[in-house]
Amino acid sequence: MKRLLRLFTKQIVWIVNILVVVLLLCTKFIPFVNPNKIWAIGILGLATPFIAVANILFIILWMLFAKWRRLLLSAIAIVLCWNIFSVGIAGNIFQKNVEQNSKLQLKIMSYNVRLLDYYKWSGNKDTRSKMLEFIRQQNADILCLQEFFSSQDSTGIQNVKAICDSCNYSYAAANKNFITKRGFFGDIIFSKLPIVHQESMQLDTSILTHRYQYADIVCQADTFRVYNLHLQSVRFDKQDIALLNNKENIKAKKNNYEQSKIIIKKLKSSFAKRGLQADEIKSNMLQSPYTNIVCGDFNDIPSSYTYFNLRTNLNDAFLDKGFGFGRTYQGISPVLRIDNIFYDAQKWRLLSFQKIDVNYSDHYPIIACLQNKYDK
């Protein structure tokens, strides 16, 4: 009887192994299937890191039981799908950040500043001033901010003027998603180098106004284009986050079930909208007459249609110089990397990459230092 039970258990384990292999192989379709058409591909993207880990555990299991043929199934799946899940982690243990003095060297910072604590989410009245001081200390040549707010008259909080004055930025290109009596809400690119052209483009993927922006910037006699993106948010509220973090009362099963349905609905909607946004932005990028640098809050993890579409022909600064999971968002998951800087490796040499753990916003700032390869 024990022998039959052991055999039955092994067969169940083998069947589960086959299922997780099939799921991992399905992730190969993530870069090619828009979640706007099949929203479940977005859920598959979220699950990809866990599916990959499950396959690695099965490899270890079959090694322990000396089942080499069974081991091969997960091993082959890992090799075939490596490019899909490996973007979630960087292994540059021995990579060193390099600093060089060059007129064509660029320091770029991307940071979701959460309206510079306009609504006092942090509970600290000094957060805005600390954030402004942090930005000044980083002294980036190009600063891309998402979820930005500034008053448009002298009676309110003039964050554009404050940053330009204190950080010595001569140029600013604002992307005004919402304009109210208090001021504008949106995104902004600050630059110490001349901005010769800027565009704020409408995205027809939301009931609310949603835009993205780019600025053409001149360094010496060279022009390049910087995209600053803040893609569709899932818009989780406190109840959603509490349930995802297992902080809800587990006895309230009915309420949790209803809340779970709301979470799935929000995920489904945001996956679809980001899929459309990624297509539209990529189309614009392919028409750019200059080399592109892409910064921003994608609101999507690396194993997603959004990430792969926007990274087309570009390098991820985190993967080239970073280490570990590179978490950029403080909520929900300890491995959530949704902020990125992409660059053209044919034109630029990446000297350094940093993610700085400061708690002024719900996001962490990321910084990349680039040097023109043709700078002698």
Secondary structure as UniProt FT lines:
FT   HELIX           2..26
FT   HELIX           27..29
FT   TURN            30..32
FT   TURN            35..37
FT   HELIX           40..64
FT   TURN            65..66
FT   HELIX           68..80
FT   HELIX           82..85
FT   HELIX           86..88
FT   STRAND          90..91
FT   TURN            103..104
FT   STRAND          105..112
FT   HELIX           114..117
FT   TURN            118..119
FT   TURN            121..122
FT   TURN            125..126
FT   HELIX           127..138
FT   STRAND          142..150
FT   TURN            154..155
FT   HELIX           159..167
FT   STRAND          171..179
FT   STRAND          184..191
FT   STRAND          195..202
FT   STRAND          211..219
FT   TURN            220..221
FT   STRAND          222..230
FT   HELIX           238..244
FT   TURN            245..246
FT   TURN            250..251
FT   HELIX           253..286
FT   STRAND          291..297
FT   HELIX           305..310
FT   TURN            311..313
FT   STRAND          315..316
FT   HELIX           317..321
FT   STRAND          323..324
FT   TURN            334..335
FT   STRAND          339..343
FT   TURN            345..347
FT   STRAND          348..355
FT   STRAND          366..372
FT   TURN            373..374
//
